[in-house]
Amino acid sequence: MILLTSGWARVGRRRGAVLAAVICLVAMFGAFNVSSAAALGAQCSGANAKGLGAFLQTRAQRRWTGKESGFNGSSNAFACNGSQGTGGKPQVSYVPVSSTTALRAWGAEDGVLHTKEFGFPVNFLGTDIAPAGPVSEPGTMLAKMKAALGSDVVVVPVTQTATAIAAHPPQLPAHPACTVPKITSVQLQKVFSGEIKNWRQIGTASDSSVGGDCDQAITRIVRDESAGTTYQFKHFLGQVNSAPLACTGKEKRTWAQLQAPFGATTETSPNQEWPSNGQCQTGEGKVTTVSGPGAEGEIGPLSYVRENAGTITYGSLPEAQQAAPKQVISVFNGIKYSDPESGEGEANCGAAKYTRPAGWESGVNVDWSQVYGSDPNIGEAAKNAYPICTLSWDVAAANHFGKGVATTVHDYLAFVVDKEGGQAAVRHIGYRDLPASIAKAATAAIAHI
């Protein structure tokens, strides 16, 4: 596990004017439930807080918790650099794990808190898998988390980014290096289902001949753990092909079925499974090798592909920029090939369409699980748009923690979602600002901490 801790601070509100403004704003939404929120102290008066969550947020959390443009260094009105609010500088830190590990810690799998397993208090979560509801339906993730926490659940969109495809085509002896600079969504789906077995079968390969520069089997490199990035990527693959897949067992499963973050009866979740030779049935034939590099997080697979020809993987743009920038390829968007990065390090997700879920105005127990940003044909709406984008969320409790921790978590998240605060801090390292309508929903949620 990678351990990342940095000085987090509180995302403050000026408890007078700003808190009043927030209350007025939420009153406009028509659902400010004062009884569900924790009592808060003055801005920047809170205790230290720690988060646990998605690797996708690692680079963002480093910035947000940092002392330069982050919570403890920014001059933004919502920060805590010593000059805002009470002048306090509460620290916030973040430990990256998979999204499902974080959700399980707060009972999303079995309705029981598992925070003691980490040896430190977990005051908020980061996840690329929004906990599903409705909260009123027993057995849903939101219902289990509410029961485990004894508190309403606050789901806050904090950023958006692209899922990058990193490819390292073969470099065969006595041959020029094969190149595959781009790929269609249809062929990408066939590569990760194992249906396209050889690099020369990809339409943009520099040599499609038998025995040529690109004539080598493809090796798919995937995440070992049940990861949020995998969950989002499989949703995109399912948009391209919703039919049952070969080599997924006796009862052929779809990409949607292979998304499930937790396993019903086994330690391995469907989200960790891919079409594989071990699950091929009679007449289905073999598929390409699928394997993980034996390391948690996105850096492991991306670094493996960077160093090993004949491999392909996926990962969040912020991690791909660091681990495999030269291997990132373009993906067809229905009109043209587009890059995951739009320039100056920003994710090419400005055209992604996110629909706010029903009940977003209430701010608590909101089910964001069906809100996706991917669209294989996004180019029809914006010709240069990248087709694989996603939101990422932080999850807090309305009234599970004491005043000190609640104050800091509230203040920190208020800083994170502010356009000139946390959003600006990560704008050029692979993320993109939240759309205005999503930022409005985030603000409504934060008011309930």
C-alpha positions as CSV (number, residue, x, y, z in Angstrom):
1,M,0.0,0.0,0.0
2,I,1.2,3.5,-0.8
3,L,1.0,5.8,2.2
4,L,0.6,9.4,1.4
5,T,0.3,11.9,4.1
6,S,0.4,15.6,3.7
7,G,-0.6,18.6,5.8
8,W,-4.3,18.9,5.2
9,A,-6.1,21.9,6.5
10,R,-9.6,23.0,6.9
11,V,-11.5,24.3,4.1
12,G,-13.0,27.1,5.9
13,R,-16.1,29.2,5.7
14,R,-16.2,32.4,7.3
15,R,-18.6,31.1,9.9
16,G,-20.5,34.4,9.8
17,A,-21.0,35.7,6.3
18,V,-20.1,32.5,4.4
19,L,-22.1,30.1,6.6
20,A,-25.1,32.4,6.2
21,A,-24.6,32.4,2.5
22,V,-24.4,28.6,2.4
23,I,-27.6,28.3,4.5
24,C,-29.4,30.7,2.2
25,L,-28.2,28.8,-0.9
26,V,-29.4,25.5,0.5
27,A,-32.6,27.0,1.6
28,M,-33.1,27.9,-2.1
29,F,-32.7,24.2,-2.8
30,G,-35.5,23.6,-0.4
31,A,-33.9,20.8,1.7
32,F,-31.7,22.1,4.5
33,N,-32.0,19.5,7.2
34,V,-30.3,21.1,10.2
35,S,-30.9,18.1,12.5
36,S,-28.8,15.8,10.2
37,A,-25.6,18.0,10.4
38,A,-23.0,18.0,13.0
39,A,-22.4,21.1,15.2
40,L,-19.5,23.0,13.7
41,G,-16.9,25.2,15.2
42,A,-15.6,28.4,13.7
43,Q,-13.6,28.2,10.5
44,C,-10.2,26.7,10.9
45,S,-10.8,25.8,14.6
46,G,-11.2,22.0,13.9
47,A,-9.1,19.0,14.7
48,N,-6.8,17.1,12.3
49,A,-8.6,14.7,9.9
50,K,-7.6,11.8,7.7
51,G,-9.0,10.4,4.6
52,L,-8.8,6.9,2.9
53,G,-9.5,6.3,-0.7
54,A,-9.1,6.1,-4.4
55,F,-5.6,6.1,-6.0
56,L,-7.1,8.3,-8.8
57,Q,-7.2,11.2,-6.2
58,T,-3.6,10.8,-5.1
59,R,-2.1,13.6,-7.0
60,A,-5.1,15.9,-6.2
61,Q,-5.0,15.1,-2.5
62,R,-1.3,15.9,-2.4
63,R,-2.1,19.3,-3.8
64,W,-5.2,19.9,-1.7
65,T,-3.5,18.9,1.5
66,G,-0.3,20.7,0.7
67,K,1.3,23.9,2.0
68,E,1.7,25.8,-1.2
69,S,-1.6,26.0,-3.2
70,G,-3.4,23.6,-0.8
71,F,-5.5,23.9,2.3
72,N,-2.7,25.0,4.6
73,G,-1.0,27.4,2.1
74,S,-3.7,28.9,-0.1
75,S,-4.9,32.5,0.4
76,N,-8.3,31.3,-0.8
77,A,-11.1,32.3,1.6
78,F,-12.0,28.7,2.3
79,A,-8.4,27.6,3.2
80,C,-6.7,27.5,6.6
81,N,-3.2,28.9,6.1
82,G,-3.2,30.8,9.4
83,S,-4.9,33.9,8.2
84,Q,-8.4,32.7,7.7
85,G,-11.1,32.1,10.3
86,T,-9.7,31.6,13.8
87,G,-6.1,31.4,12.4
88,G,-5.9,27.7,13.0
89,K,-4.1,25.3,10.6
90,P,-5.7,21.9,11.2
91,Q,-3.9,19.1,9.2
92,V,-5.6,16.8,6.7
93,S,-3.9,13.7,5.3
94,Y,-4.9,11.0,2.8
95,V,-4.0,7.3,2.5
96,P,-4.6,6.0,-1.1
97,V,-6.1,2.5,-1.4
98,S,-8.7,1.2,-3.8
99,S,-12.2,2.7,-3.9
100,T,-13.7,-0.6,-2.7
101,T,-11.3,-0.8,0.2
102,A,-12.3,2.6,1.3
103,L,-16.1,1.9,0.9
104,R,-15.8,-1.3,2.8
105,A,-14.1,0.5,5.7
106,W,-17.4,2.4,6.2
107,G,-19.6,-0.7,5.8
108,A,-20.6,-0.5,2.1
109,E,-20.1,-4.3,1.7
110,D,-21.6,-5.7,4.9
111,G,-23.0,-2.8,7.0
112,V,-20.1,-3.0,9.5
113,L,-17.4,-0.5,10.1
114,H,-13.9,-1.8,9.4
115,T,-11.9,1.3,10.2
116,K,-10.0,-0.4,13.1
117,E,-8.2,-2.6,10.6
118,F,-6.2,0.5,9.4
119,G,-4.9,1.6,12.8
120,F,-6.1,5.2,12.4
121,P,-9.5,7.0,12.3
122,V,-11.0,7.4,8.8
123,N,-12.8,10.7,8.7
124,F,-13.7,10.8,5.0
125,L,-13.4,8.6,2.0
126,G,-12.3,9.1,-1.6
127,T,-13.9,6.9,-4.3
128,D,-14.4,6.6,-8.0
129,I,-17.4,4.3,-7.3
130,A,-20.3,6.3,-6.0
131,P,-22.1,4.3,-3.3
132,A,-25.4,3.0,-4.8
133,G,-28.8,3.5,-3.2
134,P,-31.5,4.2,-2.5
135,V,-30.8,4.5,1.2
136,S,-34.3,3.4,1.9
137,E,-33.8,0.0,0.3
138,P,-32.1,-2.5,2.7
139,G,-28.9,-4.0,1.2
140,T,-27.8,-1.1,-0.9
141,M,-24.4,0.4,-0.3
142,L,-25.9,3.7,1.0
143,A,-28.3,1.8,3.4
144,K,-25.4,-0.3,4.7
145,M,-23.1,2.7,5.2
146,K,-25.8,4.7,7.0
147,A,-26.4,1.8,9.3
148,A,-22.7,1.3,10.0
149,L,-22.1,5.0,10.7
150,G,-25.3,5.7,12.5
151,S,-25.4,8.8,10.3
152,D,-26.6,10.2,7.0
153,V,-24.0,9.8,4.2
154,V,-22.7,12.9,2.4
155,V,-21.4,12.2,-1.1
156,V,-19.5,15.1,-2.6
157,P,-18.2,15.2,-6.2
158,V,-14.7,16.7,-5.9
159,T,-13.1,16.4,-9.4
160,Q,-13.3,14.9,-12.8
161,T,-10.6,13.3,-15.0
162,A,-10.0,11.1,-18.0
163,T,-9.2,7.4,-18.2
164,A,-6.1,7.1,-20.4
165,I,-5.1,4.1,-22.5
166,A,-1.4,3.2,-22.4
167,A,-0.1,0.9,-25.1
168,H,3.4,-0.4,-25.7
169,P,3.3,-2.2,-29.1
170,P,5.9,-4.9,-29.9
171,Q,9.5,-4.4,-30.6
172,L,10.5,-7.6,-32.4
173,P,14.1,-8.6,-33.2
174,A,15.3,-7.5,-36.6
175,H,12.1,-5.4,-37.1
176,P,11.4,-1.7,-36.8
177,A,9.3,-0.9,-33.7
178,C,5.5,-1.4,-34.2
179,T,3.4,1.7,-33.7
180,V,-0.2,2.0,-32.6
181,P,-0.8,5.7,-31.9
182,K,-4.6,5.5,-31.7
183,I,-7.5,3.1,-31.4
184,T,-11.3,3.0,-32.0
185,S,-13.7,2.4,-29.1
186,V,-14.9,-0.7,-30.8
187,Q,-11.4,-2.2,-31.2
188,L,-10.5,-1.1,-27.6
189,Q,-13.4,-3.1,-26.3
190,K,-12.4,-6.1,-28.4
191,V,-8.8,-5.8,-27.1
192,F,-9.9,-5.9,-23.4
193,S,-12.4,-8.7,-24.0
194,G,-9.6,-10.7,-25.6
195,E,-11.3,-10.9,-28.9
196,I,-8.6,-9.0,-30.8
197,K,-5.5,-11.1,-30.0
198,N,-2.7,-9.6,-32.0
199,W,-1.3,-6.1,-32.4
200,R,-1.4,-6.4,-36.2
201,Q,-5.2,-6.7,-36.0
202,I,-5.6,-3.2,-34.6
203,G,-6.6,-1.0,-37.5
204,T,-4.0,1.7,-36.8
205,A,-1.1,-0.7,-36.4
206,S,1.9,0.4,-38.6
207,D,2.2,-3.1,-40.1
208,S,-0.8,-5.5,-40.4
209,S,1.1,-8.3,-42.2
210,V,1.7,-11.8,-40.9
211,G,5.3,-12.0,-39.7
212,G,5.5,-8.2,-39.9
213,D,6.6,-5.6,-37.3
214,C,3.4,-5.9,-35.3
215,D,2.8,-9.6,-35.4
216,Q,2.8,-10.4,-31.7
217,A,0.1,-11.4,-29.2
218,I,-1.4,-8.6,-27.0
219,T,-1.0,-8.9,-23.2
220,R,-3.7,-7.1,-21.2
221,I,-2.4,-5.6,-18.0
222,V,-5.2,-4.9,-15.4
223,R,-5.5,-3.8,-11.8
224,D,-5.2,-6.6,-9.2
225,E,-7.7,-5.0,-6.8
226,S,-11.3,-4.0,-7.3
227,A,-10.5,-0.5,-8.4
228,G,-12.7,2.5,-9.2
229,T,-10.8,3.1,-12.4
230,T,-11.6,-0.4,-13.5
231,Y,-15.2,0.1,-12.6
232,Q,-15.4,3.2,-14.7
233,F,-13.5,1.8,-17.6
234,K,-15.7,-1.3,-17.7
235,H,-18.8,1.0,-17.8
236,F,-17.3,2.6,-21.0
237,L,-16.6,-0.9,-22.5
238,G,-20.2,-1.8,-21.7
239,Q,-21.4,1.3,-23.6
240,V,-19.5,0.0,-26.6
241,N,-20.8,-3.6,-26.3
242,S,-23.6,-4.5,-24.0
243,A,-23.9,-8.1,-25.1
244,P,-22.7,-11.1,-23.0
245,L,-19.0,-11.8,-23.4
246,A,-17.3,-15.0,-24.3
247,C,-14.9,-16.6,-21.8
248,T,-16.7,-15.2,-18.8
249,G,-18.1,-18.5,-17.4
250,K,-21.0,-20.9,-18.1
251,E,-23.5,-18.0,-17.8
252,K,-21.9,-15.4,-20.1
253,R,-21.6,-12.1,-18.3
254,T,-21.7,-8.5,-19.6
255,W,-19.3,-5.7,-18.8
256,A,-22.0,-4.3,-16.5
257,Q,-22.1,-7.6,-14.6
258,L,-18.3,-7.5,-14.4
259,Q,-18.4,-4.1,-12.8
260,A,-19.8,-5.2,-9.4
261,P,-17.4,-3.9,-6.8
262,F,-18.1,-6.5,-4.2
263,G,-18.4,-10.3,-4.5
264,A,-21.6,-11.9,-3.3
265,T,-20.0,-15.2,-2.1
266,T,-16.3,-15.1,-2.9
267,E,-13.3,-13.0,-1.9
268,T,-12.8,-11.9,-5.5
269,S,-15.3,-9.4,-6.9
270,P,-16.6,-9.4,-10.4
271,N,-14.8,-6.0,-10.8
272,Q,-11.5,-7.9,-10.6
273,E,-12.5,-10.4,-13.3
274,W,-11.9,-10.2,-17.1
275,P,-12.7,-12.5,-20.0
276,S,-10.0,-15.2,-19.6
277,N,-9.0,-18.6,-20.8
278,G,-9.8,-20.2,-17.5
279,Q,-13.5,-19.3,-18.1
280,C,-13.8,-20.2,-21.8
281,Q,-16.5,-22.7,-22.6
282,T,-16.5,-25.3,-25.4
283,G,-16.4,-23.5,-28.8
284,E,-15.4,-20.1,-27.4
285,G,-11.7,-20.4,-28.2
286,K,-8.8,-18.8,-26.4
287,V,-8.4,-15.1,-25.6
288,T,-5.3,-13.0,-24.9
289,T,-3.4,-13.2,-21.7
290,V,-4.7,-11.0,-18.9
291,S,-2.6,-10.3,-15.9
292,G,-1.7,-7.8,-13.2
293,P,1.8,-6.7,-12.3
294,G,1.4,-7.5,-8.6
295,A,1.2,-4.0,-7.3
296,E,-1.7,-2.0,-5.9
297,G,-2.7,1.2,-7.5
298,E,-2.5,2.6,-11.1
299,I,1.2,3.3,-11.1
300,G,2.0,-0.5,-11.1
301,P,0.2,-1.4,-14.3
302,L,1.2,1.8,-16.0
303,S,4.9,1.4,-15.2
304,Y,4.8,-2.2,-16.3
305,V,3.4,-1.2,-19.7
306,R,6.0,1.5,-20.0
307,E,8.8,-1.1,-19.5
308,N,7.4,-4.1,-21.3
309,A,6.6,-4.2,-25.1
310,G,3.5,-6.0,-26.2
311,T,1.3,-4.8,-23.3
312,I,-1.7,-2.5,-22.9
313,T,-3.4,-1.0,-19.9
314,Y,-5.7,1.8,-18.6
315,G,-5.3,4.3,-15.8
316,S,-6.3,7.7,-14.7
317,L,-4.8,10.6,-16.7
318,P,-3.0,12.1,-13.6
319,E,-1.2,8.8,-13.0
320,A,-0.5,8.1,-16.7
321,Q,1.1,11.5,-17.0
322,Q,3.6,10.5,-14.4
323,A,4.1,6.8,-15.1
324,A,3.7,6.3,-18.8
325,P,3.3,9.6,-20.7
326,K,4.9,8.3,-23.9
327,Q,2.6,5.3,-24.0
328,V,-0.7,7.2,-23.9
329,I,-2.7,6.9,-27.1
330,S,-5.7,8.6,-28.7
331,V,-9.2,7.1,-28.7
332,F,-11.9,7.6,-31.4
333,N,-14.8,9.6,-30.1
334,G,-17.3,8.9,-32.9
335,I,-16.0,11.7,-35.1
336,K,-12.2,11.8,-34.7
337,Y,-9.4,10.5,-32.6
338,S,-8.9,12.6,-29.4
339,D,-6.4,12.8,-26.6
340,P,-7.2,12.5,-22.9
341,E,-5.3,15.7,-22.2
342,S,-6.5,18.9,-23.7
343,G,-3.3,21.0,-23.2
344,E,-1.4,22.4,-20.2
345,G,-2.0,19.1,-18.4
346,E,-5.7,19.4,-18.1
347,A,-8.1,16.5,-18.6
348,N,-10.0,16.7,-21.9
349,C,-13.4,16.3,-20.2
350,G,-14.9,19.7,-20.7
351,A,-17.7,18.2,-22.9
352,A,-18.6,15.4,-20.5
353,K,-22.3,15.4,-19.6
354,Y,-23.2,14.6,-16.0
355,T,-26.8,14.6,-15.0
356,R,-27.4,15.4,-11.3
357,P,-29.2,12.5,-9.6
358,A,-32.7,12.7,-8.2
359,G,-32.8,14.3,-4.8
360,W,-29.4,16.1,-5.1
361,E,-30.9,19.1,-3.5
362,S,-31.3,17.3,-0.2
363,G,-27.5,16.9,0.1
364,V,-27.6,13.6,2.1
365,N,-27.8,9.9,1.0
366,V,-27.8,10.9,-2.6
367,D,-27.3,8.1,-5.1
368,W,-24.7,9.2,-7.7
369,S,-24.0,5.6,-8.9
370,Q,-25.6,6.1,-12.3
371,V,-23.9,9.3,-13.1
372,Y,-21.2,8.6,-15.7
373,G,-19.1,10.9,-17.9
374,S,-18.1,8.4,-20.6
375,D,-19.7,8.5,-24.1
376,P,-18.2,6.6,-27.1
377,N,-19.8,9.1,-29.4
378,I,-19.1,12.3,-27.5
379,G,-17.5,13.7,-30.7
380,E,-20.9,14.2,-32.2
381,A,-21.5,16.9,-29.5
382,A,-18.0,18.2,-29.3
383,K,-15.6,17.1,-32.0
384,N,-12.4,17.2,-30.0
385,A,-13.8,15.7,-26.8
386,Y,-12.3,12.6,-25.2
387,P,-14.8,9.8,-24.7
388,I,-13.7,8.2,-21.4
389,C,-14.2,10.6,-18.5
390,T,-15.4,10.3,-14.9
391,L,-16.2,12.1,-11.7
392,S,-14.6,11.2,-8.4
393,W,-16.2,11.7,-5.0
394,D,-15.3,12.2,-1.4
395,V,-17.7,10.7,1.2
396,A,-18.3,12.2,4.6
397,A,-20.7,11.6,7.5
398,A,-23.3,14.1,8.5
399,N,-23.1,13.6,12.2
400,H,-20.8,10.6,13.0
401,F,-17.8,12.6,14.2
402,G,-17.3,15.1,16.9
403,K,-17.3,18.9,16.4
404,G,-13.5,19.2,15.8
405,V,-13.3,16.6,13.1
406,A,-16.6,17.6,11.5
407,T,-15.4,21.2,11.3
408,T,-12.2,20.3,9.5
409,V,-13.8,17.8,7.1
410,H,-16.5,20.4,6.2
411,D,-13.9,23.2,5.8
412,Y,-11.6,21.1,3.7
413,L,-14.2,19.9,1.3
414,A,-15.5,23.5,0.9
415,F,-12.0,24.4,-0.2
416,V,-11.6,21.4,-2.5
417,V,-14.8,22.2,-4.5
418,D,-14.2,26.0,-4.7
419,K,-13.4,27.0,-8.2
420,E,-10.5,29.3,-7.2
421,G,-9.4,27.0,-4.4
422,G,-9.0,23.3,-4.7
423,Q,-10.2,23.1,-8.3
424,A,-7.6,25.6,-9.5
425,A,-4.9,23.8,-7.5
426,V,-5.2,20.6,-9.6
427,R,-6.3,22.0,-12.9
428,H,-3.1,21.3,-14.7
429,I,-2.1,17.9,-13.3
430,G,-4.6,15.7,-15.1
431,Y,-7.8,16.8,-13.6
432,R,-10.5,19.3,-14.7
433,D,-12.8,21.6,-12.8
434,L,-16.2,20.3,-11.8
435,P,-19.0,21.6,-14.1
436,A,-21.0,24.4,-12.5
437,S,-24.1,22.3,-12.0
438,I,-22.1,19.5,-10.3
439,A,-20.2,22.0,-8.1
440,K,-23.6,23.4,-7.0
441,A,-24.7,19.9,-5.9
442,A,-21.4,19.4,-4.1
443,T,-21.9,22.6,-2.2
444,A,-25.4,21.5,-1.2
445,A,-23.9,18.2,0.2
446,I,-21.1,19.9,2.1
447,A,-23.7,22.1,4.0
448,H,-24.9,18.9,5.7
449,I,-21.6,18.0,7.4
